[in-house]
């Protein structure tokens, strides 16, 4: 027995004021002309009034009635209209109205029905239109199924029990909100909601099929002790920001961007999914706190009026995790993570961050700005050099640019001293230069290196001394690559580099003459004297 209309009224009217703003339920027809492409246009018989009129259905969901005196239209996406049909006629229902139509022949009637199913909830036909292959998920309030149509095309079906929707108001608002918002969306990087079905007990949402979650892919790569390259992360994040730019142009905020809600469609493309917490951005509308701890923009948790920039911050957290393999906010409990998230405590001095390329660091600093007005829009992010792949495509952890200054600190003292700016070192024996901007040596590494330096003091052979120094510095250089601290430049910076950057993160001057690479040999003695002042040790360097 199908659910009665009065029960449908209760089920499909949301409690959220934001969602109620999206629903127009006062009248079925509105007088006016619609200029849009027609999917179909033909005579239909109104079986209720036994009257023939010309009707049309547009590609963006307008049902148009052409009359002798005026033209009327019904916007099917402004309400949750329900369609039931037989081979001979179909019925379109809203909460309080019902229209029954019949085409001039069965073939044309079937064409009308097929087009209308794009914009209406289909009643009682889900098992006729799809074959349920197997169950792929089982949540608290929903179940997921792999299904296929008569053409063997696969989809994903998410089903909800109507009893749960009636009892759990937030769940009902979430499902209705996803239906209302996703029906308007058509973009390759946003999940497609193809059809909506119902029967007497359940509602079924039919989505496009995807291979899996980005979170699962990330976990598998991490378990193999591997990682995403910056090139791969750039490719993923570009698609995410393309999808965000599109939904933001429709005034839609996702509000729950995270690894689990990014799906891998195929080997080269991803899609944004799960619009259960999404909302339409309305002027002067104060939104409630929504999101996943660790991904939420600070202004949401601090009860400020927010906008679509919250999605930019959450996407920045996704990029940070993919690039560093570490969470942005760390805590042993949800409460601890929320406290860090609310305070917006972001440490950009961690080795996992300073290992990244200059473009990646600059991009993350921008999208993770604590003030929403300092964050770029999704469209602005697409213009950044990190997302446009305008950088040297290296593996994560390798330097993005050559000929950088060596900077060593924390090398001879248990207290972090002032940074020591050293000139570029020329290594004659290897004809190579160890090039990096800053190497921060941890306490553990310091303890490993100091005995080696002490051995040099005890009279090791010069060849062994040179080898130890080379290998020690190589290990440091191979682990820690980063950009210069803002505002700190050594004497060589005036010859080679400028600190001015735009969103693209490109320096104003990058190249130097070969002559500038070769410094006086006294620089090597300068290195030794500086380290001696720090720890009372002297490094013998073979010239």
C-alpha angles and dihedrals in degrees: 000000000000120000115268122245096249089057090049090056089057094045100048102041107091125215094218112103089212091057093043087058088062096052122082107190104153101095138010097215129043123190114240146089123268120204106202142115114285119228090191137355125186147122116289130188115230098218093195094058096023089231131136120223137160115256136181136192119210129212091249097053107271118141106203128199116199111208133179094248103029144352121248132192140194119206103216094195091059091071141021100260118184124215126201122177150176129192091274107039145001136217127214116200135187126184093283108010138061131195124190121198139181127196125225089256139005094258093056091044090056090050091052091049093050092053095043092054087070091065106028138061108256116223126212099350107092095103091045093053100039141037115221107223104179144326113263103177141019117197132175093268105008142050127208125215136184107228138171136202129227090279091058091247111149127229138169119244122200114193130197128190113238090221090061092048091053094049100039107055096187090052091052092050090048094052094043091046092052091050094048095047102038094050088067094050126095114162133126092236097048122073114256122231102207104177142359120212136181139183132178093291111021147038117220125202114198113207134177115270122255133186096237147292125311086228091063091048090049092051092050093051091046091050089056088054088243131116145206115272118236088247091057093046090049090053092050095045093047090059091047091053091045088056092045092049089054098048091043088056086059090050091249121143115200095199096188109064109158140134093270092055095053110086128199107231096182138330094295108028139058134193135208111239143176108056093179092120096036121122140186111252107237127185115267092357117144112216128205128240112283135158143069120297110255093030102056121111111244094239090063093055092043090058096244125148104264140187140196091303087085087076090054091057093047091049088050089056089052090052091047092052093047093048100042101025088226133101118254094226116037127201140138092230137036089247092055092048091049091051091053090044093050093049091047093225104176120172111208092175097072115121090236089061100040090052088070127096121267093252093050092049093048091048093050093048090054100046092042094053109140093221111070093213089060093054117094121239119252089258091051090051090057088061093056117111091236092061094037090055091236092149138080105282102232132152115267110278098031120109117264096211134029129229098045126155123264112237122181127183140164091035108126107017137061087224118069104250129200111292114268113225110208130188119244110285121230114210107198097184095057099026086223135114124219100224127193138122102230136000117193111197117207124221091256093052091046090056090051094050100043095066089052090052090047090054089056089054090054094064108271115172114277094242091055090046091055092048093050093050092047095049094044094052091043091055091050093045093048092054107042123045121159146141126268118276110264110267096011116111132161126220092271093057091076089062100043120015141036125208096216113115138169128201088285089062094224117150118231092232125027111156132071135187116263088244091068091058092065112072129182114283088240087078088075091056088047089057091051094048094050093051090046090057090052102050108007089249131121125212116211110217121192110225 
